[in-house]
Amino acid sequence: DGEIQVVVANADLPKVESWYKLYREDLLKKGMIDVPAMKKMSMDNYMQTGQQTEAEYIDTASPELKAANAKYEGKQKGRIEQQIEAAEHNAMRQESSTAYLRYINDPSYIPVSI
């Protein structure tokens, strides 16, 4: 978005505001473009700027990626998806199964989540 973000301690905010005002005035005196006013936000508000819903995230995709994904929307599940769905009844997927416990207690087993 062309904006620069700087984290400033609350105690130093008045100094930074003053410096920014002087910076804007100097640019105007030199005949340069007007720099927008400084925007302030709390750390909580800043952290919320990165939150997106699933639909918002999908909307950020490029038109090419959206077009590529569109051909799969609404389709029947394929053979692999059906096998995965059938495997849900596999004993390994139950945390109480002996097969699961054998793997989870094995020090050489490294769980990976995708």
N, C-alpha and C positions, 0 to 999 in steps of 0.2 A: 504493500500500500504506500510505499515511499516514506513512511514515518520512521523515526528513530525512537527507540524506547530506552529509557534510562531508569534504573532503580536508585532511588535517593532516600536516605534516612529521613524520617519525619522532621527531626531537629534541623536538618540542613535544607529543607524545602524553601524557606524564605530566601536564603542565599541564592539557590539555583534559580528561583523565579526572578530575582533581581538581575542576575547575570544574563538570563535569557532575554529579559526586557532590554538590557543594554546591547546585546548582540543584535536583536531585531532593529533597534534604532540605528546602530552602526551600518547595517546593510541598507537601510532606507537612505541614510546620508550619502552612501556610495552610489545611489541610484539603482540598487539591485531590487529584485522582486521582494514583495512583502512576505515575510516568514509568518506562517500561521501562529496563532496564540498557543501557548503551552497548554496541553491537556493533562489533567491530574486524575489518577485513579488509584484506588486502594489495591493492595496485593490480592485481596479476595476477588475484586472485580476483574483484575488482570487474569487470574487463574480461570475465571469463568469464560473468558474470551476464547479459550481453546476447546470448549465443550461443544460437541455437535451431536445431533441425533443421527441415527443410521441414515435416514432419508437425506439430511443435510450433507452428510459425508458423500453419499452416492452422487448428489448433485454437483459436487466439486470435480467429478471425473471429466476428462476431455471428451469432446464429441466422438472421437474415434473409439474410445473405450466404451462409451455408452452404446454406440452402434454394435460393437462386438458383443457386448453383454446382452443386447436386446434379442439376439437370435436364440438365447437360451431361456429367456423368460417364458414361463407358462408351459414349458415342455414336460413330458413324462419323465420320471426318474429313469436313469440308465442302469445298465447292469451293475456297475460299481456301486452306485447309490443304493440299489436294492440289496447288494451283498452286505454293505455296511449296516443297513437297516436290519437285516436278518441277524447280523452278528451281535446286535444289542442284547440278544438273549444268551449270548456266549457267557459261560461261567467266569471267564477271565475279566469281564467287565464288572463283576460284582466284587466289592471291596472285602467281602467276607469269604470269598472263595480261596481255596488252598493255592491255586495257581497264582492268583493275584498276590497273596501274602508271600509266596516264595520269591516272586520278583521284587516286591517292595522291600523285603528284608535282605536282599542280596546287595552287599556293598558295591559290587561292580555294576549294578543296574543304575542307569542314569535316566530318570524320567524326563521326557521332552514333550512339551505342549506346543501345538501348532494352531 
